[in-house]
Structure formats: structure tokens, C-alpha cells
Amino acid sequence: MLKLHMVIFVNSPDVVSLRLSGPLKSNMNAPPTIVLVPGAFHVASSMDLLSSQLEEAGYDTQIFELVTVNEPMLKVQDDVTALAAEVLFPLVEKHGKDVVLYLHSYAGFPGSAAIEGLSKTERLSAGKQGGILGLVYQSAFIPTPGDTLLQMVGGTYAPWQDPNTPTIGLIGVVDPKTTFYADVMEPLATKAADRILPHSLLSFNTALSQTFYGIPAYNGRRTFLHTNHDQALPPFAQEAFVAASGVEWDVQNLETSHSPFLSEPKQLAAIVVAKVQAFVATY
């Protein structure tokens, strides 16, 4: 059974300063590192507000920008390889860090495969330090092997998507402010919309051969943040993804649109911190 929780956000004009991700650290006594992966079309700075709040709460963060952003020749597997090789493997294997992975929207595709062999449970069994403690999917795709993103949304592009724009092989966004940031206050909404870039069409049309969120190591350690007023990925689609995954998720309902990391970073950070603490308590 799915466990449903209601989290109601109230819009806030709080302004939070931006930051850049710091260097990797190897302090095994430190809290887990939270890896933030924004979805398609988004640059790394889209997560700066959330990252700042999490760091104020005492957590190191790393933000990974998908390599398929504005790159027409790259596939979903390129995102998988880059996320694993550039962020997850160094944190876990080289530095022995515990990690919680936060995946937004399309990032559920590469994140679901890049975690292979890196769970805390698997590494403890092998006598190794560090590992991925748990997973947070925020209005994210939960693919099964063989799925493409286009298949998961019914085989046709959404009205807000503009294939082969601005060039062949890329897909643009018609109205990013309405689609992604309907509840984000100005001037931040306009600034965020101006940073949106086209995305690789190939990444939406290539499938994963394996996914790993469903392994027993993540039982009781999977959270799905369902955005109830999402205009990019409708709530019914998010519900279908969770149901089709075949595994149990702790589902929390957020009264936001697609980007609570911009509209409600302080409240979202509190939810993420609570989940991190819950994951830690299971070991």
C-alpha cells in the first residue's frame, strides 16, 4: 500500500542567496551528502535556492546538470554514465560518503540506472564504507526497463514542447514560465524561465536496459514528492508512474507546481531533511 501524506505549502517571498556546490569531502562523520539533479531543460543553478537551504541545515550538496541539456547528439545513457562517473561514484567509492539522491522530473531516468551497485546496504554487505541511503523522486519519471520518456507520456509530445527547435535534434519549451514556474514569484519566475535551454530529443526517445530503484536495499527508503498543481507533468501521470513501478513509495503531496525548489525552497528543504533523517535511522 502507498502511504499518503499531505504537505500544504503557503507561498512565501523569502529571498535566499544563491551558492555554488563546494568540493567533495571525505569526512565519514559528516551528515550525508545530498545530490540534487534538476530535470530536462534546467541548468544546475535552478537548484541553488534548495541547495542553500540544505547547506544551512548542515548538509553538503552536489548539483549535477544533465549532459543532455542543449546537446542534440546525446542519449539518456550519456546522462546515466555522467551522473555515475562524475558524482555518485566519486562520492561513494572514492570518499566513502553516504548520499541521498534527489531527482527532478526527467532526472528519474538517469538516476534510476546510475545508482547500480551503490546502495548503502550492498556496500555494507561488501564491507565497504559509504553508499546511497535513499531516493527522493520529485514529480519524476519512474521508468521500467525498455521505457522511453515519450512512451511514458503516451507517445506524443506535450503542447508545451516544441520538437526540433531551435535546431534539429533538440526540443524546446513554448512557455517555460507557465509550464514550470506557475507559482514562482517574480522576478524569480522570469529569471528562471530565461535560463531554460533546449534538450536532447534522443534522450526522450532512448530507453534504459536496467533500473535499480526497485531493489530490496531501497525498501522503506523511497520517497515520491507529488506536485498537485503541476502543469508540466500532470498529477495523474505522476500517480501512474508510482503505480506502475511495482514497488512501495512514501508519497508526499505538495501543493505546488513543477518546481518547488524555486517556489518553496525553505519548506521543501525541511521535507528533504526529514526524509534524510528517516533514511539514516534505518541503518
C-alpha contacts under 8 A as a table, 3 or more apart, distances in Angstrom:
res1	aa1	res2	aa2	distance
1	M	248	E	6.73
2	L	248	E	6.08
2	L	249	W	6.03
2	L	250	D	6.42
2	L	251	V	6.78
3	K	249	W	7.15
3	K	250	D	5.32
3	K	251	V	5.91
4	L	250	D	6.82
4	L	251	V	5.19
4	L	252	Q	5.90
4	L	253	N	7.39
5	H	251	V	6.47
5	H	252	Q	4.79
5	H	253	N	6.11
6	M	252	Q	5.96
6	M	253	N	4.95
6	M	254	L	6.80
7	V	252	Q	6.65
7	V	253	N	5.63
7	V	254	L	5.22
7	V	255	E	6.91
8	I	253	N	7.77
8	I	254	L	5.91
8	I	255	E	5.25
9	F	254	L	6.79
9	F	255	E	5.62
9	F	256	T	7.02
9	F	264	E	7.21
9	F	267	Q	7.19
11	N	183	D	7.77
11	N	263	S	7.03
11	N	264	E	6.79
12	S	263	S	7.77
12	S	264	E	7.00
13	P	185	M	7.14
16	V	49	L	6.00
16	V	52	S	7.35
16	V	53	Q	7.80
17	S	49	L	6.84
17	S	52	S	7.14
18	L	48	D	5.28
18	L	49	L	5.81
18	L	52	S	6.58
19	R	48	D	5.76
19	R	49	L	7.69
19	R	51	S	7.52
19	R	52	S	6.24
20	L	45	S	7.93
20	L	48	D	7.11
21	S	61	T	6.38
21	S	62	Q	5.47
21	S	63	I	6.49
22	G	60	D	7.71
22	G	61	T	7.51
22	G	62	Q	7.30
24	L	91	L	6.92
24	L	95	H	7.76
25	K	91	L	7.92
25	K	95	H	6.68
25	K	97	K	7.95
26	S	91	L	7.96
26	S	95	H	4.59
26	S	96	G	6.41
26	S	97	K	6.41
27	N	30	A	5.52
27	N	95	H	7.91
27	N	97	K	7.52
28	M	96	G	6.77
28	M	97	K	6.24
28	M	98	D	7.97
28	M	130	G	7.97
31	P	58	G	7.42
31	P	59	Y	6.04
31	P	60	D	7.67
31	P	98	D	7.63
32	P	59	Y	6.66
32	P	60	D	7.26
32	P	97	K	6.76
32	P	98	D	4.75
32	P	99	V	5.07
32	P	100	V	6.66
32	P	276	V	7.78
33	T	59	Y	6.09
33	T	60	D	4.91
33	T	61	T	5.42
33	T	62	Q	7.32
33	T	97	K	7.03
33	T	98	D	6.27
33	T	99	V	4.80
33	T	100	V	6.36
34	I	59	Y	6.94
34	I	60	D	6.38
34	I	61	T	4.76
34	I	62	Q	6.46
34	I	99	V	5.73
34	I	100	V	4.86
34	I	101	L	5.96
34	I	102	Y	7.09
35	V	61	T	5.63
35	V	62	Q	4.79
35	V	63	I	5.86
35	V	64	F	7.30
35	V	99	V	6.96
35	V	100	V	6.24
35	V	101	L	4.96
35	V	102	Y	5.95
36	L	47	M	7.10
36	L	51	S	7.83
36	L	61	T	7.16
36	L	62	Q	6.17
36	L	63	I	4.80
36	L	64	F	6.33
36	L	101	L	6.41
36	L	102	Y	4.89
36	L	103	L	6.40
37	V	44	A	7.79
37	V	63	I	5.95
37	V	64	F	5.14
37	V	65	E	6.46
37	V	66	L	7.50
37	V	101	L	7.87
37	V	102	Y	6.13
37	V	103	L	5.11
37	V	104	H	6.15
37	V	107	A	6.20
38	P	42	H	6.03
38	P	43	V	7.19
38	P	44	A	6.74
38	P	46	S	7.16
38	P	47	M	6.80
38	P	63	I	7.94
38	P	64	F	7.31
38	P	65	E	6.65
38	P	66	L	7.53
38	P	103	L	6.58
38	P	104	H	5.09
38	P	105	S	7.37
38	P	107	A	6.41
39	G	42	H	5.83
39	G	66	L	7.49
39	G	103	L	7.42
39	G	104	H	4.97
39	G	105	S	4.95
39	G	106	Y	4.85
39	G	107	A	4.88
40	A	66	L	7.32
40	A	68	T	7.86
40	A	69	V	6.54
40	A	105	S	7.22
40	A	106	Y	5.58
40	A	107	A	7.06
40	A	199	H	6.32
41	F	69	V	5.76
41	F	70	N	7.64
41	F	172	G	7.92
41	F	196	I	5.47
41	F	197	L	4.92
41	F	198	P	5.51
41	F	199	H	5.41
42	H	46	S	6.49
42	H	65	E	7.56
42	H	69	V	7.25
42	H	195	R	7.36
42	H	196	I	5.58
42	H	197	L	6.59
43	V	46	S	5.85
43	V	65	E	5.80
43	V	66	L	7.82
43	V	69	V	7.67
43	V	195	R	7.09
43	V	196	I	7.11
43	V	197	L	7.66
44	A	47	M	6.06
44	A	48	D	7.45
44	A	63	I	6.03
44	A	64	F	6.27
44	A	65	E	4.88
45	S	48	D	5.06
46	S	49	L	7.49
46	S	192	A	7.03
46	S	261	F	7.80
46	S	262	L	7.39
47	M	50	L	5.49
47	M	51	S	5.99
47	M	63	I	7.13
47	M	261	F	6.35
47	M	262	L	7.56
48	D	51	S	4.92
48	D	52	S	5.99
49	L	52	S	5.17
49	L	53	Q	6.42
49	L	261	F	6.72
49	L	262	L	6.61
49	L	265	P	6.02
50	L	53	Q	5.20
50	L	54	L	6.25
50	L	261	F	5.36
50	L	262	L	7.36
50	L	265	P	4.89
50	L	266	K	7.03
50	L	268	L	7.42
50	L	269	A	6.15
51	S	54	L	5.13
51	S	55	E	6.14
51	S	61	T	6.24
51	S	63	I	7.97
52	S	55	E	5.15
52	S	56	E	6.19
53	Q	56	E	5.07
53	Q	57	A	6.42
53	Q	265	P	6.96
53	Q	266	K	6.08
53	Q	269	A	6.07
54	L	57	A	5.02
54	L	58	G	6.61
54	L	59	Y	5.62
54	L	60	D	7.50
54	L	61	T	7.39
54	L	269	A	5.77
54	L	273	V	7.36
55	E	58	G	5.00
55	E	59	Y	4.70
55	E	60	D	5.71
55	E	61	T	6.84
56	E	59	Y	7.28
57	A	273	V	7.87
62	Q	87	V	7.73
64	F	83	L	7.01
64	F	87	V	7.37
65	E	69	V	7.79
66	L	69	V	5.81
66	L	79	D	5.87
66	L	83	L	7.78
66	L	107	A	7.82
67	V	71	E	7.15
67	V	74	L	7.63
67	V	78	D	7.03
67	V	79	D	5.71
67	V	82	A	7.23
68	T	71	E	5.08
68	T	72	P	7.25
68	T	74	L	5.60
68	T	75	K	6.84
68	T	76	V	7.44
68	T	78	D	7.39
68	T	79	D	6.55
68	T	199	H	6.17
68	T	200	S	5.43
68	T	203	S	6.89
69	V	197	L	6.70
69	V	198	P	6.41
69	V	199	H	4.63
69	V	200	S	6.29
70	N	170	L	6.92
70	N	197	L	6.06
70	N	198	P	5.07
70	N	199	H	4.84
70	N	200	S	6.23
71	E	74	L	5.98
71	E	170	L	7.29
71	E	199	H	6.56
71	E	200	S	5.49
72	P	168	I	7.55
72	P	169	G	4.68
72	P	170	L	5.23
72	P	199	H	7.06
72	P	200	S	4.50
72	P	201	L	6.56
72	P	202	L	7.01
73	M	169	G	7.07
73	M	200	S	6.90
73	M	202	L	6.92
74	L	78	D	6.13
74	L	200	S	6.44
74	L	202	L	6.42
74	L	203	S	6.59
75	K	78	D	5.38
75	K	79	D	7.14
75	K	200	S	7.27
75	K	202	L	5.15
75	K	203	S	4.21
75	K	204	F	7.84
75	K	206	T	6.38
76	V	79	D	5.27
76	V	80	V	6.48
76	V	109	F	7.27
76	V	110	P	6.34
76	V	202	L	7.39
76	V	203	S	4.41
76	V	204	F	7.31
76	V	206	T	6.20
76	V	207	A	7.15
76	V	208	L	7.53
77	Q	80	V	4.83
77	Q	81	T	6.10
77	Q	110	P	6.96
77	Q	203	S	7.91
77	Q	208	L	7.16
78	D	81	T	5.17
78	D	82	A	6.11
79	D	82	A	5.16
79	D	83	L	5.96
79	D	110	P	5.65
80	V	83	L	5.37
80	V	84	A	6.18
80	V	110	P	4.45
80	V	111	G	6.70
80	V	113	A	6.28
80	V	114	A	5.01
81	T	84	A	5.33
81	T	85	A	5.91
81	T	114	A	6.80
82	A	85	A	5.16
82	A	86	E	5.49
82	A	87	V	7.68
83	L	86	E	5.56
83	L	87	V	5.55
83	L	88	L	6.38
83	L	110	P	7.50
83	L	111	G	7.54
83	L	114	A	6.36
84	A	87	V	5.79
84	A	88	L	4.83
84	A	89	F	5.48
84	A	114	A	5.05
84	A	115	I	7.07
85	A	88	L	6.51
85	A	89	F	5.51
85	A	90	P	6.98
86	E	89	F	6.94
86	E	90	P	6.67
87	V	90	P	5.67
87	V	91	L	6.17
88	L	91	L	5.29
88	L	92	V	6.05
88	L	114	A	7.82
88	L	115	I	7.58
89	F	92	V	5.26
89	F	93	E	5.34
89	F	94	K	6.99
89	F	118	L	7.74
90	P	93	E	5.52
90	P	94	K	4.79
90	P	95	H	6.33
91	L	94	K	5.97
91	L	95	H	5.12
91	L	96	G	6.36
91	L	97	K	5.42
91	L	98	D	7.80
91	L	99	V	7.70
92	V	95	H	5.74
92	V	96	G	4.70
92	V	97	K	4.87
92	V	98	D	6.56
92	V	99	V	7.38
92	V	118	L	7.22
92	V	129	Q	7.63
92	V	130	G	5.18
92	V	131	G	5.32
92	V	132	I	7.59
93	E	96	G	5.45
93	E	97	K	7.70
93	E	129	Q	7.82
93	E	130	G	7.15
93	E	131	G	7.94
95	H	130	G	7.79
96	G	128	K	7.91
96	G	129	Q	5.00
96	G	130	G	4.23
96	G	131	G	7.25
97	K	129	Q	7.22
97	K	130	G	4.42
97	K	131	G	6.42
98	D	120	K	7.38
98	D	130	G	4.53
98	D	131	G	4.86
98	D	132	I	5.80
98	D	133	L	6.43
99	V	130	G	7.56
99	V	131	G	6.04
99	V	132	I	4.59
99	V	133	L	5.81
99	V	134	G	7.58
100	V	132	I	5.71
100	V	133	L	5.59
100	V	134	G	5.30
100	V	135	L	6.01
100	V	136	V	7.55
100	V	276	V	6.78
101	L	132	I	7.25
101	L	134	G	6.69
101	L	135	L	5.11
101	L	136	V	6.08
102	Y	135	L	6.31
102	Y	136	V	4.72
102	Y	137	Y	5.97
102	Y	138	Q	7.23
103	L	106	Y	8.00
103	L	107	A	5.23
103	L	108	G	5.51
103	L	111	G	6.73
103	L	135	L	7.88
103	L	136	V	6.21
103	L	137	Y	4.86
103	L	138	Q	5.96
103	L	140	A	6.63
104	H	107	A	5.28
104	H	108	G	6.48
104	H	137	Y	6.18
104	H	138	Q	4.89
104	H	139	S	6.23
104	H	140	A	5.23
105	S	108	G	6.01
105	S	137	Y	7.75
105	S	138	Q	6.46
105	S	139	S	5.35
105	S	140	A	3.63
105	S	141	F	5.73
105	S	233	L	7.91
106	Y	109	F	5.76
106	Y	110	P	7.86
106	Y	140	A	6.06
106	Y	141	F	5.82
106	Y	149	L	7.72
107	A	110	P	5.66
107	A	111	G	5.87
107	A	140	A	6.84
107	A	141	F	7.39
108	G	111	G	5.09
108	G	112	S	5.80
108	G	137	Y	6.68
108	G	140	A	5.24
108	G	141	F	4.89
108	G	142	I	5.77
108	G	143	P	7.36
109	F	112	S	5.51
109	F	113	A	7.12
109	F	141	F	6.31
109	F	142	I	6.76
109	F	143	P	6.15
109	F	149	L	7.99
109	F	208	L	7.67
110	P	113	A	5.50
110	P	114	A	5.93
111	G	114	A	5.12
111	G	115	I	6.41
112	S	115	I	6.30
112	S	142	I	7.40
112	S	143	P	7.45
112	S	211	T	5.13
112	S	212	F	5.71
112	S	213	Y	5.73
113	A	116	E	5.94
113	A	208	L	7.37
113	A	210	Q	6.28
113	A	211	T	4.72
113	A	212	F	5.89
113	A	213	Y	7.96
115	I	118	L	5.48
115	I	119	S	7.03
115	I	132	I	7.65
115	I	212	F	6.59
115	I	213	Y	7.79
116	E	119	S	7.57
116	E	211	T	7.78
116	E	212	F	6.01
117	G	122	E	6.71
117	G	123	R	7.78
118	L	122	E	6.87
118	L	123	R	6.75
118	L	131	G	5.38
118	L	132	I	5.90
119	S	122	E	5.36
119	S	123	R	6.35
119	S	131	G	4.95
119	S	132	I	4.48
119	S	133	L	6.38
119	S	134	G	7.94
119	S	217	A	6.59
119	S	218	Y	7.75
120	K	123	R	5.17
120	K	124	L	6.00
120	K	130	G	6.21
120	K	131	G	3.90
120	K	132	I	5.07
120	K	133	L	5.44
120	K	217	A	7.63
121	T	124	L	5.17
121	T	125	S	6.26
121	T	131	G	7.57
121	T	133	L	7.97
121	T	217	A	5.60
122	E	125	S	5.20
122	E	126	A	6.45
122	E	217	A	7.11
123	R	126	A	4.94
123	R	127	G	6.18
123	R	128	K	4.97
123	R	129	Q	6.63
123	R	130	G	7.08
123	R	131	G	6.37
124	L	127	G	4.96
124	L	128	K	5.48
124	L	129	Q	6.76
125	S	128	K	7.53
132	I	135	L	7.87
133	L	218	Y	7.85
133	L	221	R	7.31
133	L	279	F	6.06
133	L	280	V	6.83
134	G	218	Y	6.27
134	G	221	R	4.80
134	G	222	R	6.01
134	G	276	V	7.59
134	G	279	F	6.00
135	L	213	Y	7.78
135	L	218	Y	7.66
135	L	221	R	6.37
135	L	222	R	4.99
135	L	223	T	6.18
136	V	222	R	6.16
136	V	223	T	4.78
136	V	224	F	5.88
136	V	225	L	7.28
136	V	272	V	7.95
137	Y	140	A	5.35
137	Y	141	F	7.95
137	Y	222	R	7.86
137	Y	223	T	6.17
137	Y	224	F	4.77
137	Y	225	L	6.11
138	Q	224	F	5.80
138	Q	225	L	4.53
138	Q	226	H	6.48
138	Q	227	T	7.66
139	S	224	F	7.16
139	S	225	L	5.93
139	S	226	H	5.33
139	S	227	T	5.98
139	S	233	L	7.08
139	S	238	Q	6.27
139	S	258	H	6.99
140	A	224	F	7.87
140	A	238	Q	7.23
141	F	149	L	7.74
141	F	238	Q	7.46
141	F	241	F	6.51
142	I	241	F	5.66
142	I	242	V	6.93
142	I	245	S	6.49
143	P	147	D	5.84
143	P	148	T	7.59
143	P	149	L	7.91
143	P	152	M	7.89
143	P	208	L	7.93
143	P	211	T	7.39
143	P	241	F	7.63
143	P	245	S	7.31
144	T	147	D	5.69
144	T	208	L	7.66
144	T	210	Q	7.40
144	T	211	T	6.39
144	T	245	S	6.84
145	P	207	A	7.06
145	P	208	L	5.38
145	P	209	S	4.92
145	P	210	Q	5.05
145	P	211	T	6.23
146	G	207	A	5.15
146	G	208	L	5.71
146	G	209	S	5.87
146	G	210	Q	7.97
147	D	151	Q	6.42
147	D	152	M	6.75
147	D	206	T	7.94
147	D	207	A	5.23
147	D	208	L	6.72
148	T	151	Q	5.19
148	T	152	M	6.34
148	T	204	F	6.17
148	T	205	N	5.39
148	T	206	T	5.45
148	T	207	A	4.64
148	T	208	L	7.51
149	L	152	M	5.10
149	L	153	V	6.57
149	L	203	S	7.95
149	L	204	F	4.92
149	L	205	N	6.38
149	L	206	T	7.74
149	L	207	A	7.78
150	L	153	V	5.40
150	L	154	G	6.57
150	L	155	G	5.06
150	L	156	T	6.47
150	L	157	Y	7.01
150	L	204	F	5.73
150	L	205	N	6.07
151	Q	154	G	5.25
151	Q	155	G	4.62
151	Q	156	T	7.83
152	M	155	G	7.10
153	V	156	T	6.96
153	V	157	Y	7.73
153	V	237	A	7.54
157	Y	161	Q	6.13
157	Y	162	D	7.94
157	Y	163	P	7.83
158	A	161	Q	5.31
159	P	162	D	7.69
160	W	173	V	5.80
160	W	174	V	5.07
160	W	175	D	6.52
160	W	179	T	7.23
161	Q	171	I	6.69
161	Q	172	G	5.87
161	Q	173	V	4.93
161	Q	174	V	6.03
162	D	165	T	5.90
162	D	171	I	5.43
162	D	172	G	4.88
162	D	173	V	5.88
162	D	174	V	6.39
163	P	168	I	8.00
163	P	169	G	7.74
163	P	170	L	6.39
163	P	171	I	4.24
163	P	172	G	6.32
163	P	201	L	7.32
164	N	167	T	5.25
164	N	168	I	4.36
164	N	169	G	5.36
164	N	170	L	4.94
164	N	171	I	5.27
164	N	172	G	7.49
164	N	201	L	7.70
165	T	168	I	6.49
165	T	169	G	7.80
165	T	170	L	5.70
165	T	171	I	5.31
165	T	172	G	5.41
165	T	198	P	7.48
166	P	170	L	6.72
166	P	171	I	7.34
166	P	172	G	6.79
166	P	198	P	7.50
167	T	170	L	5.83
169	G	200	S	6.15
169	G	201	L	5.39
169	G	202	L	7.06
170	L	198	P	5.88
170	L	199	H	5.26
170	L	200	S	4.76
170	L	201	L	5.17
171	I	198	P	5.31
171	I	199	H	5.22
171	I	200	S	6.31
171	I	201	L	5.78
172	G	197	L	7.11
172	G	198	P	4.48
172	G	199	H	6.59
173	V	176	P	5.76
173	V	198	P	7.02
175	D	178	T	5.75
175	D	179	T	6.09
176	P	179	T	4.92
176	P	180	F	5.53
176	P	181	Y	7.13
176	P	193	A	5.42
176	P	196	I	7.21
177	K	180	F	5.65
177	K	181	Y	4.94
177	K	182	A	6.29
177	K	189	A	6.19
177	K	190	T	6.57
177	K	192	A	7.65
177	K	193	A	5.20
178	T	181	Y	5.69
178	T	182	A	4.86
178	T	231	Q	7.58
179	T	182	A	6.53
179	T	230	D	7.98
179	T	231	Q	5.26
179	T	232	A	5.29
179	T	258	H	7.72
180	F	230	D	7.74
180	F	231	Q	6.80
180	F	232	A	6.17
180	F	257	S	6.95
180	F	258	H	5.25
180	F	259	S	6.13
181	Y	184	V	5.06
181	Y	189	A	5.91
181	Y	192	A	7.97
181	Y	193	A	7.74
181	Y	257	S	6.77
181	Y	258	H	6.71
181	Y	259	S	6.16
181	Y	262	L	7.90
181	Y	263	S	7.54
182	A	189	A	7.91
182	A	231	Q	7.86
182	A	257	S	6.36
183	D	256	T	6.83
183	D	257	S	6.28
183	D	263	S	6.10
184	V	188	L	6.76
184	V	189	A	5.24
184	V	259	S	7.95
184	V	262	L	6.37
184	V	263	S	4.48
185	M	188	L	5.86
185	M	189	A	5.76
185	M	263	S	6.89
186	E	189	A	5.17
186	E	190	T	6.49
187	P	190	T	5.57
187	P	191	K	6.34
188	L	191	K	5.03
188	L	192	A	5.98
189	A	192	A	5.17
189	A	193	A	6.13
190	T	193	A	5.05
190	T	194	D	6.13
191	K	194	D	5.14
191	K	195	R	6.60
192	A	195	R	5.27
192	A	196	I	6.84
193	A	196	I	5.40
200	S	203	S	5.46
200	S	204	F	7.15
201	L	204	F	5.31
201	L	205	N	6.55
202	L	205	N	5.01
202	L	206	T	6.05
203	S	206	T	5.56
208	L	211	T	7.10
211	T	214	G	7.39
212	F	215	I	5.69
213	Y	218	Y	6.53
213	Y	222	R	7.84
214	G	218	Y	6.75
214	G	219	N	7.62
214	G	245	S	7.80
214	G	246	G	7.85
214	G	247	V	6.15
215	I	218	Y	6.00
215	I	219	N	7.29
216	P	219	N	5.14
217	A	221	R	7.97
218	Y	221	R	4.77
218	Y	222	R	6.12
219	N	222	R	6.75
219	N	248	E	7.22
220	G	248	E	7.56
220	G	249	W	7.42
220	G	250	D	7.67
221	R	249	W	7.91
221	R	279	F	5.97
222	R	248	E	7.51
222	R	249	W	5.25
222	R	250	D	6.20
223	T	249	W	5.42
223	T	250	D	4.63
223	T	251	V	5.87
223	T	252	Q	7.49
223	T	275	K	7.81
224	F	242	V	7.88
224	F	249	W	6.27
224	F	250	D	6.10
224	F	251	V	4.79
224	F	252	Q	6.30
225	L	251	V	5.97
225	L	252	Q	4.99
225	L	253	N	6.02
225	L	254	L	6.74
226	H	235	P	7.11
226	H	238	Q	6.75
226	H	239	E	7.92
226	H	251	V	6.75
226	H	252	Q	5.93
226	H	253	N	4.74
226	H	254	L	5.89
227	T	230	D	5.55
227	T	235	P	6.71
227	T	253	N	6.08
227	T	254	L	4.91
227	T	255	E	6.18
227	T	256	T	5.44
227	T	257	S	5.71
227	T	258	H	6.28
228	N	234	P	7.98
228	N	235	P	5.72
228	N	253	N	6.46
228	N	254	L	5.91
228	N	255	E	5.33
228	N	256	T	6.03
228	N	257	S	6.67
229	H	234	P	7.64
229	H	235	P	7.20
229	H	255	E	6.36
229	H	256	T	5.35
229	H	257	S	4.53
229	H	258	H	7.42
230	D	233	L	5.76
230	D	234	P	5.49
230	D	235	P	6.46
230	D	256	T	6.81
230	D	257	S	3.99
230	D	258	H	4.79
231	Q	234	P	5.91
231	Q	257	S	6.46
231	Q	258	H	6.70
232	A	258	H	6.40
233	L	237	A	6.53
233	L	238	Q	6.95
233	L	258	H	7.29
234	P	237	A	5.37
234	P	238	Q	6.61
235	P	238	Q	5.07
235	P	239	E	6.25
236	F	239	E	5.08
236	F	240	A	6.20
237	A	240	A	4.98
237	A	241	F	6.24
238	Q	241	F	5.14
238	Q	242	V	6.47
239	E	242	V	5.30
239	E	243	A	6.27
240	A	243	A	5.09
240	A	244	A	5.97
241	F	244	A	5.22
241	F	245	S	6.19
242	V	245	S	5.37
242	V	246	G	7.64
242	V	247	V	7.91
242	V	249	W	7.29
243	A	246	G	6.31
243	A	247	V	7.90
256	T	259	S	7.39
256	T	260	P	6.09
256	T	263	S	7.63
257	S	260	P	6.70
259	S	262	L	5.68
259	S	263	S	6.42
260	P	263	S	4.75
260	P	264	E	4.97
260	P	265	P	6.25
260	P	268	L	6.66
261	F	264	E	5.86
261	F	265	P	4.61
261	F	268	L	6.57
262	L	265	P	5.65
264	E	267	Q	5.55
264	E	268	L	5.96
265	P	268	L	5.03
265	P	269	A	5.89
266	K	269	A	5.18
266	K	270	A	6.44
267	Q	270	A	5.18
267	Q	271	I	6.55
268	L	271	I	5.13
268	L	272	V	6.26
269	A	272	V	5.01
269	A	273	V	6.01
270	A	273	V	5.14
270	A	274	A	6.20
271	I	274	A	5.13
271	I	275	K	6.33
272	V	275	K	5.08
272	V	276	V	6.14
273	V	276	V	5.00
273	V	277	Q	6.17
274	A	277	Q	5.16
274	A	278	A	6.18
275	K	278	A	4.91
275	K	279	F	6.10
276	V	279	F	5.09
276	V	280	V	6.20
277	Q	280	V	5.10
277	Q	281	A	6.22
278	A	281	A	5.15
278	A	282	T	6.77
279	F	282	T	5.48
279	F	283	Y	7.52
280	V	283	Y	5.84
